[in-house]
Amino acid sequence: MTRSPLTTPPPGAVVPAAHPEGPPPGTALGSHYGRCFGCGTDQPTGLHLKAVTPDGATVEAEFTVGEAHQGSPMLAHGGVLAAAMDEVIGMSVYLFRKPYVTGRLETDYVLPVPVGTTLHLRAWCNGITGRQAYLEAEGRIGAPDGPVAVRAAALFIEVGMGHFAKHGDLSAIATELQDYEVNP
Ligand SMILES: CCCCCCCC/C=C\CCCCCCCC(=O)SCCNC(=O)CCNC(=O)[C@H](O)C(C)(C)COP(=O)(O)OP(=O)(O)OC[C@H]1O[C@@H](n2cnc3c(N)ncnc32)[C@H](O)[C@@H]1OP(=O)(O)O
């Protein structure tokens, strides 16, 4: 992965173990918000990512590139692929049971991805220090060990739940996501 210093964990950043109250290995991760473009089931042209955590600390997911996700004829739009990486990375950092938002997302596009392709995504944490979490993801064509089409490195910043109340509509998330204490 080509990455900048901004998404490279500094010395001393720690890779957290699975959270004791996090989902057990093998758990399917539901959508955090039905209208989410990445995982929501009420978003007709969304990515409809299906995810599972194999170990409570990383995420594996599948995303099938649809007709609505094209950039050039019958090929996935790069921004849509970046959205898939953002989503799977966001899911993985949420396993540590704190709310984070994307501060920076860097993407390497390695292969074109035709419409109809199922991308097998994987995201993991390379370290956390203070409010900064350094994460990485990859998307492989057709199978978990298929050719790599996309790689991403990201810096996520921890925020309070008040972030979503101040800038968005926390209640819409809170009604769906019962395992967060809502105290903005
Ligand atoms: C999503 C809802 C979830 C709610 C419920 C949770 C359930 C989740 C379940 C499942 C999750 C699934 C998936 C979601 C996936 C999608 C995630 C997204 O796409 S999130 C949307 C896009 N991102 C934004 O909209 C951020 C917009 N930016 C901001 O709001 C601010 O800039 C923010 C919070 C990132 C930082 O602002 P400050 O005022 O709090 O803090 P400052 O002091 O500026 O930054 C803190 C430190 O981080 C560095 N930093 C911040 N942004 C940086 C950047 N872009 N590059 C490098 N460093 C950066 C700063 O330099 C600073 O570092 P120093 O402490 O001084 O060392």
The ligand as an SDF file (V2000), in Angstrom:
LIG
                    3D

 67 69  0  0  0  0  0  0  0  0999 V2000
  -21.2070    7.1480   10.7770 C   0  0  0  0  0  0  0  0  0  0  0  0
  -22.1870    7.2360   11.8890 C   0  0  0  0  0  0  0  0  0  0  0  0
  -21.8640    6.4090   13.0390 C   0  0  0  0  0  0  0  0  0  0  0  0
  -22.5960    6.7610   14.2950 C   0  0  0  0  0  0  0  0  0  0  0  0
  -22.7260    5.6760   15.2290 C   0  0  0  0  0  0  0  0  0  0  0  0
  -21.6130    4.7720   15.3020 C   0  0  0  0  0  0  0  0  0  0  0  0
  -21.9810    3.4250   14.8850 C   0  0  0  0  0  0  0  0  0  0  0  0
  -21.0230    2.9790   13.8560 C   0  0  0  0  0  0  0  0  0  0  0  0
  -21.2120    1.5890   13.3980 C   0  0  0  0  0  0  0  0  0  0  0  0
  -20.6170    1.2530   12.2440 C   0  0  0  0  0  0  0  0  0  0  0  0
  -19.8570    2.3000   11.5290 C   0  0  0  0  0  0  0  0  0  0  0  0
  -19.9290    2.1480   10.1310 C   0  0  0  0  0  0  0  0  0  0  0  0
  -19.3410    2.8790    9.1820 C   0  0  0  0  0  0  0  0  0  0  0  0
  -19.2920    4.3010    8.9890 C   0  0  0  0  0  0  0  0  0  0  0  0
  -18.3170    4.5090    7.8850 C   0  0  0  0  0  0  0  0  0  0  0  0
  -18.2320    5.8390    7.3470 C   0  0  0  0  0  0  0  0  0  0  0  0
  -17.3980    6.7610    8.1600 C   0  0  0  0  0  0  0  0  0  0  0  0
  -17.4940    8.1260    7.5800 C   0  0  0  0  0  0  0  0  0  0  0  0
  -17.4970    8.2730    6.3870 O   0  0  0  0  0  0  0  0  0  0  0  0
  -17.6100    9.4540    8.6570 S   0  0  0  0  0  0  0  0  0  0  0  0
  -17.9960   10.8080    7.5390 C   0  0  0  0  0  0  0  0  0  0  0  0
  -16.8060   11.4580    6.9160 C   0  0  0  0  0  0  0  0  0  0  0  0
  -16.0110   12.1740    7.8920 N   0  0  0  0  0  0  0  0  0  0  0  0
  -16.4260   13.3350    8.4410 C   0  0  0  0  0  0  0  0  0  0  0  0
  -17.4830   13.8510    8.1730 O   0  0  0  0  0  0  0  0  0  0  0  0
  -15.4760   14.0060    9.4030 C   0  0  0  0  0  0  0  0  0  0  0  0
  -15.4790   15.5000    9.2130 C   0  0  0  0  0  0  0  0  0  0  0  0
  -14.4210   16.1020   10.0270 N   0  0  0  0  0  0  0  0  0  0  0  0
  -14.6330   16.4350   11.3240 C   0  0  0  0  0  0  0  0  0  0  0  0
  -15.7410   16.3190   11.8320 O   0  0  0  0  0  0  0  0  0  0  0  0
  -13.4360   16.9530   12.0950 C   0  0  0  0  0  0  0  0  0  0  0  0
  -12.4720   17.4670   11.2200 O   0  0  0  0  0  0  0  0  0  0  0  0
  -12.7910   15.8290   12.9750 C   0  0  0  0  0  0  0  0  0  0  0  0
  -13.8130   15.2840   14.0100 C   0  0  0  0  0  0  0  0  0  0  0  0
  -12.2420   14.6600   12.1120 C   0  0  0  0  0  0  0  0  0  0  0  0
  -11.5990   16.4040   13.7250 C   0  0  0  0  0  0  0  0  0  0  0  0
  -11.9980   17.6210   14.2950 O   0  0  0  0  0  0  0  0  0  0  0  0
  -11.7600   17.9390   15.8630 P   0  0  0  0  0  0  0  0  0  0  0  0
  -12.0440   19.4120   16.0330 O   0  0  0  0  0  0  0  0  0  0  0  0
  -12.5450   16.9870   16.7120 O   0  0  0  0  0  0  0  0  0  0  0  0
  -10.2630   17.6090   16.1710 O   0  0  0  0  0  0  0  0  0  0  0  0
   -8.9060   18.1860   15.5200 P   0  0  0  0  0  0  0  0  0  0  0  0
   -8.1550   18.8500   16.6260 O   0  0  0  0  0  0  0  0  0  0  0  0
   -9.1560   18.9570   14.2720 O   0  0  0  0  0  0  0  0  0  0  0  0
   -8.2090   16.7910   15.1310 O   0  0  0  0  0  0  0  0  0  0  0  0
   -7.7930   15.8680   16.1240 C   0  0  0  0  0  0  0  0  0  0  0  0
   -6.4590   15.3420   15.7070 C   0  0  0  0  0  0  0  0  0  0  0  0
   -6.5920   14.6120   14.4790 O   0  0  0  0  0  0  0  0  0  0  0  0
   -5.8220   15.2300   13.4160 C   0  0  0  0  0  0  0  0  0  0  0  0
   -6.5660   15.2310   12.1780 N   0  0  0  0  0  0  0  0  0  0  0  0
   -7.8660   15.4980   12.0060 C   0  0  0  0  0  0  0  0  0  0  0  0
   -8.2140   15.3900   10.7310 N   0  0  0  0  0  0  0  0  0  0  0  0
   -7.0790   15.0390   10.0740 C   0  0  0  0  0  0  0  0  0  0  0  0
   -6.8000   14.7730    8.7220 C   0  0  0  0  0  0  0  0  0  0  0  0
   -7.7150   14.8490    7.7640 N   0  0  0  0  0  0  0  0  0  0  0  0
   -5.5370   14.4120    8.4020 N   0  0  0  0  0  0  0  0  0  0  0  0
   -4.5810   14.3310    9.3460 C   0  0  0  0  0  0  0  0  0  0  0  0
   -4.7930   14.5850   10.6620 N   0  0  0  0  0  0  0  0  0  0  0  0
   -6.0270   14.9340   11.0020 C   0  0  0  0  0  0  0  0  0  0  0  0
   -5.5760   16.6670   13.9260 C   0  0  0  0  0  0  0  0  0  0  0  0
   -4.4100   17.2330   13.3650 O   0  0  0  0  0  0  0  0  0  0  0  0
   -5.4550   16.4710   15.4210 C   0  0  0  0  0  0  0  0  0  0  0  0
   -4.1580   15.9620   15.6970 O   0  0  0  0  0  0  0  0  0  0  0  0
   -3.3780   16.3680   17.0600 P   0  0  0  0  0  0  0  0  0  0  0  0
   -4.2690   15.8420   18.2210 O   0  0  0  0  0  0  0  0  0  0  0  0
   -3.2870   17.8590   17.0760 O   0  0  0  0  0  0  0  0  0  0  0  0
   -2.0590   15.6500   16.9570 O   0  0  0  0  0  0  0  0  0  0  0  0
  1  2  1  0
  2  3  1  0
  3  4  1  0
  4  5  1  0
  5  6  1  0
  6  7  1  0
  7  8  1  0
  8  9  1  0
  9 10  2  0
 10 11  1  0
 11 12  1  0
 12 13  1  0
 13 14  1  0
 14 15  1  0
 15 16  1  0
 16 17  1  0
 17 18  1  0
 18 19  2  0
 18 20  1  0
 20 21  1  0
 21 22  1  0
 22 23  1  0
 23 24  1  0
 24 25  2  0
 24 26  1  0
 26 27  1  0
 27 28  1  0
 28 29  1  0
 29 30  2  0
 29 31  1  0
 31 32  1  0
 31 33  1  0
 33 34  1  0
 33 35  1  0
 33 36  1  0
 36 37  1  0
 37 38  1  0
 38 39  2  0
 38 40  1  0
 38 41  1  0
 41 42  1  0
 42 43  2  0
 42 44  1  0
 42 45  1  0
 45 46  1  0
 46 47  1  0
 47 48  1  0
 47 62  1  0
 48 49  1  0
 49 50  1  0
 49 60  1  0
 50 51  1  0
 50 59  1  0
 51 52  2  0
 52 53  1  0
 53 54  1  0
 53 59  2  0
 54 55  1  0
 54 56  2  0
 56 57  1  0
 57 58  2  0
 58 59  1  0
 60 61  1  0
 60 62  1  0
 62 63  1  0
 63 64  1  0
 64 65  2  0
 64 66  1  0
 64 67  1  0
M  END
$$$$
